[in-house]
Amino acid sequence: MSSPALETYLARLYTDDALRAAFLLAPRAQALLHGLSLQEADAMAAMDCIGLQMAAASYRAKRAAHGKKAGAARHGWRRLLPAWLRRSTGL
């Protein structure tokens, strides 16, 4: 079972480029600095670093794609308005 600190740190490694870069330079030391136990830090140091970078890139692409969809959905309601209402209100 993993600790909340480990789960939080791993999530941040996937999303924070600077944190991930520091981790890749000194995995065990960085894990200990972020409150992980010795066993957790050792496990993090044994992590597949290429896999970590690939997962982070995948999550970044998914977030970017999701952001585009959210932006389109946020303004998609305008097409449901009658044309005269869009013209008169400037929508």
N, C-alpha and C positions, 0 to 999 in steps of 0.2 A: 504494500500500500504506500502510495506516495504522499508526502506532506503538502499542505497548502503552499508552503514557501517554494517547494520544488516545482509545483504546477505553475505558480505565478511566474517564477523565474524562466521556466521553459517557454511560456507564452510570450514573455517579453523578448526572449532570444529570437523568436520567430518574427517579431514585429519591429524591433528596435535595431537598426543597422549599427549604430555606434556601440551598443551593448554587446551585440553579436561579434563585432570586430575585436573588442577587448577580450571577450571570452575565448575566441579562437587563438589569441596570442598566449593566454595563460588560463586554460579551462579550470583547473582545480582551484587556483588562487581566486579567480573571479567568483566561482561558485561559493567558496567559503566567505568571501566578502559580502555576498548577498544572502547570508544567513542559512545556508544549507549545512546539513550535518556532514561529518567526515565521510560517511558511507555514501551519501548523496553526491558529495563533491567528487569522490572517486568514480562513481557511476557516470557523472556528467563528463569527467575527463576522458572516459572510455567511449564517449558518444561518437558516432559516425559524423564527422564534421562536414563532409561533402553532402551527406543526406540532410543535415541541418540547413545548409545553404540552399539546397534545392527546395526543401519544404518552405523556407522563408520566401523564396522567389515565387513559388506557387501561390502562397497566401497573399503576397503583394499583388499578383495578377488578379486573383479573385476579388480582392478588395477594390482594385481599380475598376474591374468590370461591374461590380455591384454598385459602385458609386455612380457610374454612367447610367445604369438602369434606374437608380433611385432618382437621379436628376430628371430623366425622361418622364417617370411616373409622377413626379411632383408637379410638372407642368402639363401633363396629359389631360387634365380635367378641362383645360381651356377649350379643347376641340369639341367638348360636349355642349358648350354654350351656343345659342343661336348667333348667327353672323351679325345681326343687327345689334345684339347686346355686346358682342366683342368690340364692334366699331364704336359704339356710343360710350363705352367705359374705357377704351384703350387697352383692353385685355387682348 
